[in-house]
Amino acid sequence: MYVDRMDFSAGLAGTHELRDKLLELGRQRKSAGGFLGQTVLRSYAYPNKLTALGRWEDVQSAWNFGDGGTLTSLFGDAAFDLMRFEGYDTPIEVGEISNATFEQFADWTLSTIGKAQAFEESRHELFALQKAHNPGFVAARLYRSAGIPTKYLMHTIFTDKDAARGGGGAPALREFIAAHPAPNYANVSPAIEAYAVINRS
């Protein structure tokens, strides 16, 4: 599965118009070949930031849609800032995406490409532990940049915000995190950001 991530800032205009445009983007994507679904998220840290996460069968399907002019027609003259537009492959998927209300991103940049295999194996183990020990865990994905092999996005989905906060208390999870600290893989700790789910299609 290929995933594209679009981060927008609505600035002082508020999010209503931006939200409507992202929902329209999801509706138009549904008619595109290879499209699997889209989630629209609102950042808890930056209230005027919305993210659209699109899921595709492959990168070519996403490119074909992107080249069709829809993005320009929806956002070309809008008063929004496109902060990020990135594409990822999906080496690890655990659980099924559902109607959960809370999602969390952790942006990782590994110190060397030689850490990639160990990092991916550790995230797979972490996801399995979360699934086993956190009743509020729904699903998790590890996305790897489609063009930068040391760049990853860890995507975790919980039933709600409280479930995400309480899930790390299980002894097995605490032991795993202590045994696999961030410096094992990266020179800088991951940037973690929490989101509310606005729409899932």
C-alpha positions as CSV (number, residue, x, y, z in Angstrom):
1,M,0.0,0.0,0.0
2,Y,1.2,3.5,-0.9
3,V,0.1,6.4,1.4
4,D,0.3,10.2,0.7
5,R,0.2,12.7,3.5
6,M,-0.9,16.3,3.0
7,D,-0.5,18.7,6.0
8,F,-2.3,22.1,5.6
9,S,-2.5,25.2,7.8
10,A,-5.7,27.2,7.6
11,G,-4.0,30.2,9.2
12,L,-6.3,32.7,10.9
13,A,-9.2,31.8,8.5
14,G,-10.2,28.8,10.6
15,T,-10.6,25.2,9.4
16,H,-14.2,25.1,8.1
17,E,-13.4,25.9,4.4
18,L,-10.3,23.7,4.5
19,R,-12.2,20.8,6.0
20,D,-14.8,21.1,3.3
21,K,-12.2,21.1,0.5
22,L,-10.5,18.0,2.0
23,L,-13.8,16.2,2.2
24,E,-14.4,17.1,-1.4
25,L,-10.9,15.8,-2.2
26,G,-11.9,12.4,-0.7
27,R,-15.1,12.3,-2.7
28,Q,-13.2,13.0,-6.0
29,R,-10.5,10.4,-5.1
30,K,-13.2,7.7,-4.8
31,S,-13.6,7.6,-8.5
32,A,-9.8,7.2,-9.1
33,G,-8.3,3.9,-10.0
34,G,-6.4,2.3,-7.2
35,F,-7.8,4.5,-4.4
36,L,-8.4,2.7,-1.1
37,G,-9.5,5.5,1.3
38,Q,-8.8,8.8,3.0
39,T,-8.7,10.0,6.6
40,V,-8.9,13.7,7.5
41,L,-7.3,14.6,10.9
42,R,-7.1,17.8,13.0
43,S,-4.0,18.4,15.1
44,Y,-4.5,18.8,18.9
45,A,-1.2,20.7,19.0
46,Y,-2.0,23.1,16.1
47,P,-5.7,23.7,16.0
48,N,-5.7,25.2,12.5
49,K,-3.7,22.3,11.0
50,L,-5.5,19.6,9.1
51,T,-4.0,16.5,7.5
52,A,-5.3,14.3,4.8
53,L,-3.9,10.8,4.6
54,G,-4.7,9.0,1.4
55,R,-4.3,5.3,0.9
56,W,-3.6,3.8,-2.6
57,E,-2.9,0.4,-4.1
58,D,0.4,1.7,-5.5
59,V,2.3,4.9,-6.2
60,Q,1.3,5.1,-9.8
61,S,-2.4,5.3,-8.9
62,A,-1.6,8.3,-6.6
63,W,0.5,10.0,-9.3
64,N,-2.2,9.5,-11.9
65,F,-4.7,11.2,-9.7
66,G,-2.3,14.0,-8.7
67,D,-1.5,14.7,-12.4
68,G,-5.2,15.1,-13.2
69,G,-5.6,18.7,-12.0
70,T,-7.9,18.1,-9.1
71,L,-5.5,19.3,-6.5
72,T,-4.9,22.5,-8.4
73,S,-8.6,23.1,-8.8
74,L,-9.3,22.6,-5.1
75,F,-6.3,24.3,-3.5
76,G,-4.6,26.4,-6.2
77,D,-6.2,29.7,-5.2
78,A,-7.1,28.9,-1.6
79,A,-5.8,30.8,1.4
80,F,-4.2,27.7,2.9
81,D,-0.5,26.8,3.3
82,L,0.5,23.3,2.2
83,M,3.1,22.5,4.9
84,R,3.9,19.0,3.8
85,F,3.2,16.6,0.9
86,E,4.9,13.3,1.2
87,G,4.6,9.7,0.0
88,Y,5.3,6.4,1.8
89,D,5.4,2.7,1.4
90,T,3.9,0.5,4.1
91,P,6.2,-2.2,5.3
92,I,4.2,-3.0,8.5
93,E,0.4,-3.2,9.1
94,V,-1.1,-4.4,12.4
95,G,-4.9,-4.4,13.0
96,E,-7.8,-3.0,10.9
97,I,-8.5,0.7,10.6
98,S,-12.0,1.4,12.1
99,N,-14.1,4.3,13.3
100,A,-11.7,5.2,16.1
101,T,-11.5,8.9,17.1
102,F,-7.8,9.4,18.0
103,E,-4.6,8.9,15.9
104,Q,-1.0,9.6,16.6
105,F,2.0,10.2,14.3
106,A,5.6,9.8,15.2
107,D,8.1,11.1,12.6
108,W,11.4,9.3,12.7
109,T,14.7,9.9,10.9
110,L,17.2,7.1,11.4
111,S,20.8,7.9,12.0
112,T,21.9,5.5,9.2
113,I,20.3,3.2,6.7
114,G,22.0,0.3,8.5
115,K,19.5,0.8,11.4
116,A,16.5,0.2,9.2
117,Q,16.0,-3.5,9.6
118,A,16.4,-3.4,13.4
119,F,14.0,-0.4,13.6
120,E,11.3,-2.1,11.5
121,E,11.6,-5.3,13.6
122,S,11.3,-3.3,16.8
123,R,8.2,-1.4,15.6
124,H,6.5,-4.7,14.6
125,E,7.2,-6.0,18.1
126,L,5.9,-2.8,19.7
127,F,2.7,-2.9,17.7
128,A,2.1,-6.5,18.7
129,L,2.6,-5.6,22.4
130,Q,0.2,-2.7,22.1
131,K,-2.4,-4.9,20.5
132,A,-2.0,-7.5,23.3
133,H,-1.9,-5.1,26.3
134,N,-3.8,-2.0,25.5
135,P,-7.6,-2.5,25.2
136,G,-7.9,0.8,23.4
137,F,-5.4,0.0,20.7
138,V,-7.1,-0.3,17.2
139,A,-4.4,-0.5,14.6
140,A,-0.9,0.7,13.7
141,R,1.1,1.2,10.5
142,L,4.8,1.9,9.9
143,Y,5.3,4.0,6.8
144,R,8.7,4.3,5.1
145,S,9.4,7.2,2.9
146,A,9.1,6.1,-0.7
147,G,12.2,8.0,-1.6
148,I,14.2,8.6,1.6
149,P,15.1,5.2,3.1
150,T,16.0,6.6,6.6
151,K,12.7,8.5,7.0
152,Y,9.7,6.8,8.7
153,L,6.2,7.7,9.9
154,M,4.8,5.6,12.8
155,H,1.0,5.8,12.7
156,T,-1.0,4.5,15.7
157,I,-4.8,4.4,16.0
158,F,-6.7,4.3,19.3
159,T,-10.3,4.2,20.3
160,D,-10.0,7.6,21.9
161,K,-7.5,10.0,23.5
162,D,-7.7,8.5,27.0
163,A,-6.9,5.0,25.6
164,A,-3.8,6.4,23.9
165,R,-2.6,8.0,27.2
166,G,-3.2,5.0,29.3
167,G,-1.8,2.3,27.0
168,G,1.8,2.7,27.9
169,G,1.4,1.6,31.5
170,A,1.5,-2.1,30.9
171,P,4.7,-3.7,32.3
172,A,5.5,-5.4,29.0
173,L,5.3,-2.1,27.1
174,R,7.4,-0.3,29.7
175,E,10.0,-3.0,29.6
176,F,10.1,-2.9,25.8
177,I,10.4,0.8,25.6
178,A,13.2,0.8,28.2
179,A,15.1,-1.8,26.2
180,H,14.6,-0.1,22.8
181,P,15.3,3.7,23.4
182,A,15.1,6.1,20.6
183,P,18.9,6.7,20.5
184,N,19.3,3.0,19.4
185,Y,17.9,4.1,16.0
186,A,18.0,7.9,15.6
187,N,20.2,10.9,16.7
188,V,17.0,12.9,17.4
189,S,13.9,11.7,19.2
190,P,10.9,11.3,17.0
191,A,8.4,14.2,16.7
192,I,5.1,12.9,18.1
193,E,1.8,14.6,17.3
194,A,-1.8,13.7,18.3
195,Y,-4.9,14.1,16.1
196,A,-8.6,14.0,16.2
197,V,-10.4,12.1,13.4
198,I,-12.6,14.5,11.4
199,N,-13.6,12.0,8.7
200,R,-12.7,8.6,7.4
201,S,-13.8,7.4,4.0
